[in-house]
């Protein structure tokens, strides 16, 4: 998993802002005993991007997508695979 600082540096370079609140929100359940590394199923998908935009504004959607793509790529996902649409689709794709 990419760490918080990597996500912040990435969006700073690409979008000109660290979007710390977005990254923290996306990974909020990482330390939860219930989810741990499986936390991605909750927000690392298109529905999570829409929710980030609703909560943090339209530019936050771009930051969320960058974050999610980075994490998915680290797990072996590539652009030839379907992008997860929601939690059920994420799980159905075998992504944690």
Order of alpha helices (4+ residues) and beta strands (2+ residues): alpha-alpha-alpha-alpha-alpha-alpha
